Every structure is written in C-alpha cells, then in structure tokens.
Amino acid sequence: MLRDITLGQHFPGESPVHRLDPRLKILLTIAYVVVLFIGDNVLGLCISVAFIVLMYFLAKIPPKVIWRNLKPLLPILIFTTVLNLFFNQSGQVLVSFWIVKITMGGVFYAIRMIVRIVCLVVGTGLLTYTTSPIVLTDAIERLLSPLSKLGFPAHELAMMMTIALRMIPTLIEETDKIMSAQKARGAELDTGGLLQRVRALVPVLIPLFLSAFRRADELATAMEARCYRGGDGRTRLRQLHITGRDWLYTAVCVLVLAAIVLSNRLMLLAGFGV
C-alpha cells in the first residue's frame, strides 16, 4: 500500500503540460480545485473529468500512476459513498429494507462526491508529476514575492514547502523498508485487532523518526556546505519567463474552467436541475 503513494514524485517529460510556466500551473491548479466545488452538476463534473483526462493524456502520464494515487483513498471513497447513500433521503426511493433506504438523490450525491474527490486528488497530483521540486520552489517564491516587501519570508516558506513535499516519497520508501525488516524479524504488523496493530507500529515509528531527523540533519549540513544563506542575493540557473505559448495554453484552460463555472446556469437554461 505504501508503494502505491505517488504524492511528491516527478515524471520528467517534454509535453505541453511539462513546459507550461510553473507559476501558471500553480494558479490553474488552485482555480481547478475551486471550480470543482462551484460546478456541482452533471455537466460541470463531466467537463472537469474530461479536462483532467486530457491533461494527463497530453502529459503522457500512464493510467497506472493515477490508479496508484487513488488506491490508498479507496477506504475514504467507500466511506463517503456509504454516508451519502444512507443519509441523503431525497428523491425517488430505490431500495427500502428495514431502516435502510437508498434514494435516487443519495445515489446522485454519492457519485458527485466521489467524482469530486477523485478529480481533486488527481488534479493536484498533476502539478507535482509535471513540475520538478526546484522549479516548483522558484514558482512559489515568485508568486509570494510581493509579500516579501512586507517582511514575509517568501523564499524560506517556498523552500520548506518543497522540501516537505519532496521528502514524502523518501519517507514512504523508508517506512516500507523498516516494515519489511521488522517482518523479517518476526514482527506481526498485519494481524490482530486495531489496538494490537497500533502497538505493533511502535517498532516502526521510532526508527522512522530517527531516520527522518538524520536526513534532516544531513540536508541542513549539505545546504550549509554549499553556503546556503536564504533568498537574499540568491541567483538561479534557470529564469522563469512566460511566453506567448504559455498564455495561449492558459487562455484555453481558463475557458474550460469558465465553462465549468457556468455549467449551473447552462443546466438551468436547458431545463435540467443541478
């Protein structure tokens, strides 16, 4: 299960999505997350799914990566589906047995929530899949640079966010190695009740914390050895420049997002409910 988590990984490529300016990608990702909760109707969700599928197709990221990203969320998706099926009693009754009642409104609302959660996870994951940590740090710093005039540590915050994101795959890999080593020594991590499993994780958490602190200390030492002193006077090997092609891609994405926002109005004009 731990190996299925792909958050923070980067897949290099030369697709239009990879070449898009990282600052615009961050803003478009934020806008996509916002419109997911605005276009709460069938048409809006269909456009959202089609848009993110097209982005993954252009980025040439294999579908198995999407499945690996969603696999750890299956318990949450199942739990959300059950809650919406049993607690939403609007619409025509489809199944009625004892105290269990499933209605058409509950089914539709459960589907909406699942699609929204999947698009949310997959859409935000596309940002890290197509943007390297260094470029992502520069983009976040540039977006927060206006706040630096007010004394806000834009560079330091961007660096911390990127390091934390980059360390997720490393810690996951380290956790998997520790659990495999503990199982080889006879530890039973997957058996017993909930309390027993929690207690069995103690031999895993202690070396994991020690490894995390050791890696943090090694990273700090490496940054000091390279004379890292924050963002003051710091130069960059690659400068970020927004080209006409970036504006064109952004304009197309904005039109799609605008269509999702206006989908509620379009559904009403067509005589359908949202």
Secondary structure, 3 states (H helix, E strand, C coil): CHHHCCCCCCCCCCCHHHHCCHHHHHHHHHHHHHHHCCCCCHHHHHHHHHHHHHHHHHHCCCHHHHHHHHHHHHHHHHHHHHHHHHHCCCCCEEEEECCEEEEHHHHHHHHHHHHHHHHHHHHHHHHHHCCCHHHHHHHHHHHHHHHHCCCCCHHHHHHHHHHHHHHHHHHHHHHHHHHHHHHHCCCCCCCCCHHHHHHHCHHHHHHHHHHHHHHHHHHHHHHHHCCCCCCCCCCCCCCCCCCHHHHHHHHHHHHHHHHHHCHHHHHHHCCCCC
